[in-house]
Amino acid sequence: MNTVTETAFKHAAQIPQTMKAWVLDDPDQLSFVEKPVPQPGVAEVLVRIDAIAVCATDLEIIHRGPPALIQGGLPFNKNFTPGHEYMGTVVKLGPGVDEFRLGDRVAVEVHAGCGRCERCREGMYTSCLNYGLNYGDVNKGHRANGFTTDGGFAQYAVNNVNTLAHVPDDMSDEEATLIVTAGTAMYGLDVTAGLVAGQSVVVMGPGPIGLLGVAVAKALGAGEVILTGTRDNRLEIGRQLGADHVVNVRNEDAVAKVKEYTQGGAHYVLECSGAPNAVNDAAAMLRRGGRICLAAFPAEPVPIDVAALVRNNIYLFGIRGEGRSATHRAASLMAQKRFNAKIIHTHTFPLEEVPTALRYARERIDDAIKVVVKMNRQAA
C-alpha cells in the first residue's frame, strides 16, 4: 500500500457516521446535537474542523438571521449550523477532486458563488447574482457557509474546492482561522487601491478587519498607515501590526491629525468602523481624487454629504466579504510571516463551550478581540 493510499485509508477509517454540532433554533438559541456527518459531492471535500473564530456577523446571524433574510422579510432561518471563519483538515474527497489531498490543512472562505453568473465570472463571487431567495441556493451552485448552509461550529463540514486556501504546516490552527479576516482586508485594498506601495492609508476602526487591514496595507508597502478608533489598547495592537500613527477619536480630531500626518490628506481610507458619520469623516481625510472602501456598515441609514464627494472627486467603494481570491493572497502574506496576525487572537474555548465563546465576543469580556473555538482532535 503506497503512502497516498495509506493516508486515504487512515482518514476514511476515522470518519464517524455522526458528529457533534451546534444548531440554530429560535433567535439566540443554540442546541448541541448529534447529526450525520455530511458527504462531499462533485467539486467538494469533507473538512474535519480543527478551529473556528467567532465573527461579529455570527452574532448577528444567531440573533436576527443573515442580512439577506432580514432585508427580504423572510422567516428566521433555523436548523442549520452557523460559523464561517474556520480551518481544518481535508479528510474526504468528492468525485473528481484533485486540487487537494487527504491530510491537507485548509482555511475556508464563506462564499462559493454559482460560477456561472456575470459577477462570478468576474471573480466577484461574494456578489453572486444567483444567490437565491435563501441566500445560498445550492441548486444554483451558490453556498454561504455558516450563513444559511451549514458552517463551522461542528466537527465536520463540506466545502467547495473554490472556497479553500492551503495552510502551511508551521502556522497554528488559531492563526489560520484569521486568514479569511485578512482576506477581507486584502479585498478592500484591492478594490480601492490595488498596489498601495508608497501611498497613505487610513484605517478607521480597530476591530479584527481593521487591525489586519493595517497589517495588510503595511505588507503591501504603504508609506503612511494611520489607524483611528476609540480604544487605546486596540490602537496599540495596531501599532504592533504596523500603524505609523494612531488616533483616539475621543481625544483628538481625527480629520485634522490625518491631514497633519499626510501633509494635506490621505490617498485611501479603509472604513471598518460602521460609525454613523464615517463616510463624511473619511471623505474629509482624503486628498482630492482619494478613495474610500466601506468594509463595515452602520446599523441604520445615515446622511452622506454627496456634494463633498463630487466636488473633490472622491471615489466610494463597498465590499462584501472576501472576493476575488483575496484570501489566497492574504494567506500567502501570512505564510511569509509578513505580519503577526495571531496577536489579535485573545481567547480560546472548546466546542462544547460555544455559547461562552459567543458571549465573550459579544460582550468583549476581558477585551476579547478574536475568540477561537478549538476542537478536540481525539474526539473528532
VENVENHU-V209165 format. One record per residue. N is the residue number from 1. RES is the residue in one letter. PSI is psi as a letter, one per 30 degrees, with the letter a starting at -180 (999 if undefined). Layout:
BEGIN
N_RES_PSI + N_RES_PSI
END
This chain:
BEGIN
1_M_k + 2_N_l + 3_T_e + 4_V_e + 5_T_e + 6_E_e + 7_T_e + 8_A_e + 9_F_e + 10_K_e + 11_H_e + 12_A_e + 13_A_f + 14_Q_f + 15_I_j + 16_P_l + 17_Q_e + 18_T_l + 19_M_l + 20_K_k + 21_A_k + 22_W_k + 23_V_k + 24_L_k + 25_D_c + 26_D_l + 27_P_k + 28_D_g + 29_Q_j + 30_L_k + 31_S_k + 32_F_j + 33_V_l + 34_E_k + 35_K_l + 36_P_k + 37_V_k + 38_P_l + 39_Q_k + 40_P_k + 41_G_a + 42_V_k + 43_A_g + 44_E_l + 45_V_l + 46_L_k + 47_V_k + 48_R_j + 49_I_k + 50_D_f + 51_A_l + 52_I_k + 53_A_k + 54_V_k + 55_C_l + 56_A_e + 57_T_e + 58_D_e + 59_L_e + 60_E_e + 61_I_e + 62_I_e + 63_H_e + 64_R_f + 65_G_l + 66_P_l + 67_P_e + 68_A_e + 69_L_e + 70_I_e + 71_Q_e + 72_G_f + 73_G_g + 74_L_l + 75_P_l + 76_F_k + 77_N_j + 78_K_l + 79_N_g + 80_F_l + 81_T_j + 82_P_a + 83_G_k + 84_H_f + 85_E_i + 86_Y_l + 87_M_l + 88_G_a + 89_T_k + 90_V_k + 91_V_f + 92_K_k + 93_L_k + 94_G_l + 95_P_k + 96_G_g + 97_V_k + 98_D_g + 99_E_f + 100_F_l + 101_R_l + 102_L_k + 103_G_f + 104_D_k + 105_R_k + 106_V_k + 107_A_k + 108_V_k + 109_E_l + 110_V_e + 111_H_k + 112_A_j + 113_G_l + 114_C_f + 115_G_f + 116_R_f + 117_C_l + 118_E_e + 119_R_e + 120_C_e + 121_R_f + 122_E_f + 123_G_g + 124_M_h + 125_Y_f + 126_T_f + 127_S_h + 128_C_k + 129_L_f + 130_N_h + 131_Y_f + 132_G_l + 133_L_e + 134_N_g + 135_Y_i + 136_G_h + 137_D_j + 138_V_f + 139_N_f + 140_K_f + 141_G_f + 142_H_k + 143_R_k + 144_A_i + 145_N_k + 146_G_f + 147_F_d + 148_T_f + 149_T_l + 150_D_k + 151_G_b + 152_G_g + 153_F_i + 154_A_l + 155_Q_f + 156_Y_l + 157_A_k + 158_V_k + 159_N_k + 160_N_k + 161_V_f + 162_N_f + 163_T_g + 164_L_k + 165_A_k + 166_H_k + 167_V_k + 168_P_l + 169_D_f + 170_D_g + 171_M_k + 172_S_l + 173_D_e + 174_E_e + 175_E_e + 176_A_f + 177_T_f + 178_L_f + 179_I_e + 180_V_e + 181_T_e + 182_A_e + 183_G_e + 184_T_e + 185_A_e + 186_M_e + 187_Y_e + 188_G_e + 189_L_e + 190_D_e + 191_V_e + 192_T_e + 193_A_f + 194_G_b + 195_L_k + 196_V_g + 197_A_k + 198_G_f + 199_Q_l + 200_S_k + 201_V_k + 202_V_k + 203_V_k + 204_M_j + 205_G_j + 206_P_h + 207_G_a + 208_P_e + 209_I_e + 210_G_e + 211_L_e + 212_L_f + 213_G_e + 214_V_e + 215_A_e + 216_V_e + 217_A_e + 218_K_e + 219_A_f + 220_L_g + 221_G_g + 222_A_k + 223_G_e + 224_E_k + 225_V_k + 226_I_k + 227_L_k + 228_T_k + 229_G_a + 230_T_f + 231_R_j + 232_D_e + 233_N_e + 234_R_e + 235_L_e + 236_E_e + 237_I_e + 238_G_e + 239_R_e + 240_Q_f + 241_L_g + 242_G_f + 243_A_k + 244_D_e + 245_H_k + 246_V_k + 247_V_j + 248_N_j + 249_V_f + 250_R_f + 251_N_f + 252_E_l + 253_D_j + 254_A_e + 255_V_e + 256_A_e + 257_K_e + 258_V_e + 259_K_e + 260_E_e + 261_Y_f + 262_T_g + 263_Q_h + 264_G_f + 265_G_k + 266_A_l + 267_H_e + 268_Y_k + 269_V_k + 270_L_j + 271_E_j + 272_C_g + 273_S_e + 274_G_g + 275_A_k + 276_P_e + 277_N_g + 278_A_e + 279_V_e + 280_N_e + 281_D_e + 282_A_e + 283_A_e + 284_A_f + 285_M_f + 286_L_l + 287_R_l + 288_R_k + 289_G_g + 290_G_l + 291_R_k + 292_I_k + 293_C_k + 294_L_j + 295_A_f + 296_A_l + 297_F_k + 298_P_l + 299_A_f + 300_E_l + 301_P_k + 302_V_l + 303_P_k + 304_I_k + 305_D_i + 306_V_e + 307_A_e + 308_A_e + 309_L_e + 310_V_e + 311_R_e + 312_N_g + 313_N_h + 314_I_k + 315_Y_k + 316_L_k + 317_F_l + 318_G_k + 319_I_l + 320_R_j + 321_G_b + 322_E_h + 323_G_a + 324_R_h + 325_S_g + 326_A_f + 327_T_e + 328_H_e + 329_R_e + 330_A_e + 331_A_e + 332_S_e + 333_L_e + 334_M_e + 335_A_e + 336_Q_f + 337_K_h + 338_R_f + 339_F_l + 340_N_i + 341_A_f + 342_K_f + 343_I_f + 344_I_f + 345_H_j + 346_T_f + 347_H_l + 348_T_k + 349_F_l + 350_P_l + 351_L_e + 352_E_f + 353_E_h + 354_V_e + 355_P_e + 356_T_e + 357_A_e + 358_L_e + 359_R_e + 360_Y_e + 361_A_e + 362_R_e + 363_E_f + 364_R_h + 365_I_k + 366_D_h + 367_D_h + 368_A_k + 369_I_d + 370_K_j + 371_V_k + 372_V_k + 373_V_k + 374_K_k + 375_M_l + 376_N_j + 377_R_f + 378_Q_e + 379_A_f + 380_A_999
END
